[in-house]
Amino acid sequence: MRRLDAYQRDHRWLGFPLAVLYKFYDDQGNFLAAIITYYGFVSLFPLMLLLATVLGIVLNGDPDLQARVLHSAVSQFPIVGTQLQRNVHSLAGNGFALGIGAAGSLYGGLGVVQAGHNAFNRVWAVPRRERPDPLHSRLRSLALLPVLGLGVLFTTALSVLTADTTSFLGAAVWVVAIPLSVAVNIVVFILAFRLLTARDLSVRDVAAGAVVAGVTWQALQSVGVYYLAHRLRGASAVAGLFGIVLGLVAWIYLQAVITVICAEINVVSARRLWPRSLASLFVDNADLTAADRAAYGSYATSERFKASQQITVRFDDAGEACATTADSDTAPVPQ
């Protein structure tokens, strides 16, 4: 164990991803992703209801065009798209459904943005007193929701366009659309990482995580759309209702986990929170590195609720203290 620990401390290619995973565990990243997943799932079905209702009102005189637009819109959602098409027509043109869909989509969408606020502030260890209050946080989320939402819809639409690559035209579209979609994904993640964090972060601070997130999201979208278009078409009862719901939840959760991990990449890179002690996750008497001490100190100072509250972190083994740096952009460092 000591030899392996020494090796990973001296080799960034191993020490850096290990530090990202350790911080993801320290921040309970799986639970942060679960909150994002919940609101994402909650917003999905009202959004489909809203879409179908608006189509029923706007395209009332052309049922064929309505069916084609509805089919292309829901095909982006893994597993559930085909099922929604079979049951959504009866809701078209219903004013009550329009109101319910709009309210539900707004609630879920704001929840996703709020969950992103919470997750990014958590991974950057932003003190509680520096985070927006509930009112300003929701107003800010309301302003950011259209920008981030349109970016996601645009890249998803590009993924749908590239689903058919059997012809020369399809391959040409794929060559143009995929790089464009990745570029838009990266821009969306740069905006999200910067605007949803109560810190003055530069593009350089979030660039690494945004690039990884943009490429990974595009891969997930392309694989999902391809699989639906070529493997699940016509297989409406593959796993029944429970399979549809669980599959959709798993898909959103995977995207949320990737987002949180990419935010951790930004933090570990910007604050140089590596290498970590290999044993620090499992035992109390581990030989802590400077990155370990900075990370553990930041977790404590992030709980600072008031300006008059002072927090000092001391490690008994070395007799060193980490002074609170809640008003700065850097993590606590041993002094």
Secondary structure, DSSP 8 states (H G I E B T S, - for coil): -HHHHHHHHH-HHHHHHHHHHHHHHHTTHHHHHHHHHHHHHHHHHHHHHHHHHHHHHHTTT-HHHHHHHHHHHHTTSTTHHHHHHHHSGGGTT-HHHHHHHHHHHHHHHHHHHHHHHHHHHHHTT--GGGS--HHHHHHHHHHHHHHHHHHHHHHHHHHHHTS--SSHHHHHHHHHHHHHHHHHHHHHHHHHHHHTSSS---HHHHHHHHHHHHHHHHHHHHHHHHHHHHTSTT-TTSSHHHHHHHHHHHHHHHHHHHHHHHHHHHHHHHTT-----TTTTT-SS----HHHHHHHHHHHHTT--STT---EEEETTTTEEEE--TTSSS---B-
